[in-house]
Amino acid sequence: MISLRLPPDLEEKLTDLCNIENKTKTDILKESLLLYIKSRETEKSPYELGENYIGKYGSGMTDRSVNHKELIRQKLRKKQNA
């Protein structure tokens, strides 16, 4: 059993909804919790959302992390000469 304290305005909205739906507060709250839990279970992590794209495309350069400073210098020189 769970006891729940609601702000007066939220409790009033819940009461109104119960009257409209012809359901008890318990039924409405159970449905709400089930929907909330279900939505949280189906949320994907950022990795899962981008999983199909991560590592799929590459520049062909295998040493970018090692030579990053030189690559930046080259880009800046190219930009200055343009």
SULGITA-V638246 format. One record per residue. N is the residue number from 0. RES is the residue in one letter. PHI is phi in degrees with one decimal (999 if undefined). Layout:
# SULGITA-V638246
N;RES;PHI + N;RES;PHI
This chain:
# SULGITA-V638246
0;M;999 + 1;I;-123.3 + 2;S;-108.8 + 3;L;-134.5 + 4;R;-104.5 + 5;L;-117.2 + 6;P;-62.2 + 7;P;-53.1 + 8;D;-66.0 + 9;L;-70.8 + 10;E;-64.6 + 11;E;-64.8 + 12;K;-62.8 + 13;L;-63.3 + 14;T;-61.5 + 15;D;-60.7 + 16;L;-63.1 + 17;C;-61.0 + 18;N;-66.9 + 19;I;-66.5 + 20;E;-82.4 + 21;N;57.9 + 22;K;-129.0 + 23;T;-82.4 + 24;K;-60.5 + 25;T;-59.8 + 26;D;-63.2 + 27;I;-62.3 + 28;L;-67.7 + 29;K;-61.7 + 30;E;-59.9 + 31;S;-62.9 + 32;L;-64.6 + 33;L;-62.7 + 34;L;-63.9 + 35;Y;-63.5 + 36;I;-62.9 + 37;K;-62.1 + 38;S;-66.1 + 39;R;-71.7 + 40;E;-70.8 + 41;T;-92.0 + 42;E;-67.8 + 43;K;-101.8 + 44;S;-73.7 + 45;P;-55.4 + 46;Y;-63.4 + 47;E;-62.0 + 48;L;-66.3 + 49;G;-103.1 + 50;E;-52.8 + 51;N;-72.1 + 52;Y;-107.3 + 53;I;-70.1 + 54;G;76.0 + 55;K;-80.2 + 56;Y;-117.6 + 57;G;-140.9 + 58;S;-88.7 + 59;G;88.3 + 60;M;-91.5 + 61;T;-92.9 + 62;D;-115.1 + 63;R;-62.1 + 64;S;-74.3 + 65;V;-81.4 + 66;N;-106.1 + 67;H;-61.8 + 68;K;-64.4 + 69;E;-65.4 + 70;L;-63.7 + 71;I;-65.3 + 72;R;-58.6 + 73;Q;-60.7 + 74;K;-62.9 + 75;L;-65.6 + 76;R;-62.1 + 77;K;-61.4 + 78;K;-67.6 + 79;Q;-68.0 + 80;N;-80.6 + 81;A;-78.9
